[in-house]
Amino acid sequence: MATILIGTSGYSYTEWVGPVYPTGTKASEYLGLYASLFETVELNFSYYRMPEAAQLQSMHEQAPSLVFSIKAHETLTHSIDPASWKSEATLFRSALEPLLSSDSLKAVLLQFPYSFHYEPDQRRYLDALIRFLQGLPLAVEFRNAQWYNNRTLDALRALQVAFVSLDLPQVKGNPPIMDVATAPLAYLRLHGRNGETWWGSDAASRYDYLYSERELASLAQRIRALATGTSTVVVYFNNHRKGQAVINAQRLRILLGSGEKPV
C-alpha cells in the first residue's frame, strides 16, 4: 500500500487567521503553523510569480518536516511563448534545487487550462516540456477532456509522469472524473463541487465548498484505489475559502486511517 499524504493547495490565506491559525498570527508564521497540521502542502504562488531558490530554501528551513508539491509557472502552461519557454523552464527548474537537494520535493504540477487542446502542436509541446524537465517528479493536470484518452495515458506511463486525478463539478466544460495511475506517484486535487458558481464571474466563490461526510468517505475509496500499484499518493484540497480545506483534509485523514466506508 502506498504512502498517502494529505494537505491543502496553498497555506497563506489571511482568512484562515481565526478558523485555522490563532488570532493575531503574522503571515511569516503561517507556514510553521501549517506544518504542525499537515505533512505536505501544494505551493501555488509559483504559478503567478516565478519562484526563487533562496525563497524555497527559506521555506524548507521554516518547515523542515514538510514535503512540497509546486505548481509550474504560468509561462509553462498558460501563456506559452515558443521562443522563450525553455529559458522560463530553466529558471523554474533551477529554483527547485533547495527542495530537491533536501529531498523535500514531492511533485511538480503542470496544470493546463481548458484552452490547451489535444492537438498536434500542444501534444508536441507537452512532450518537449516533459523531456526538458526530465528527472523531476512531474504530474500533469488537464482541464480539457480531449486529453482523457488511452494515447495520453500510455505516453505518460512511458515517461513515468503522473496523470492528475480531479474532483470538481460535473458541469459542461469540465473533464470527467477519472482515476488512473501512470507513475509511482498518484496525485489527486479536490476543487469542490460548486456547479452553480463554477463558471461565474466571482472566481473566489468557486472554491467556497465544504465536502460532506458522505462525499469524503467516497473520496477515501478513490484514494485507496489509487494507492494500489503506486508508491505515494498526494491529496490536496483546493476548497480554501473559510479554512474549509483544512477541515476536510483533517477529516479525510481520519477516515483513511479508520478504514470507514461510504454510508
Number of C-alpha atoms within 10 A of each C-alpha: 13 18 11 18 18 20 26 25 25 19 23 17 15 15 13 20 18 13 13 20 18 12 10 8 14 11 12 10 12 20 18 17 17 22 19 11 13 19 16 24 26 26 19 18 16 15 20 12 12 15 21 17 17 13 13 17 18 12 17 21 13 17 16 15 15 22 21 23 25 23 22 27 24 18 19 23 21 17 10 14 12 9 7 11 17 18 10 16 18 12 16 21 19 13 19 22 17 21 19 15 10 12 11 18 21 24 22 22 24 24 21 19 13 15 10 19 17 17 11 9 10 12 15 11 17 18 13 13 17 19 12 14 16 13 9 17 19 26 26 19 19 23 20 18 15 14 18 17 10 9 10 14 18 12 13 21 16 10 16 20 24 26 26 24 25 22 19 20 20 14 14 9 12 15 20 18 14 13 18 15 25 22 22 17 26 29 29 24 20 21 22 22 20 19 14 11 16 20 14 11 9 9 11 13 16 24 23 20 20 21 22 10 15 12 13 21 21 16 21 22 17 15 22 15 15 24 21 14 15 17 15 20 23 25 25 24 26 23 27 26 18 20 23 21 28 28 16 22 22 14 16 23 17 13 19 18 10 9 12 14 14 14 8
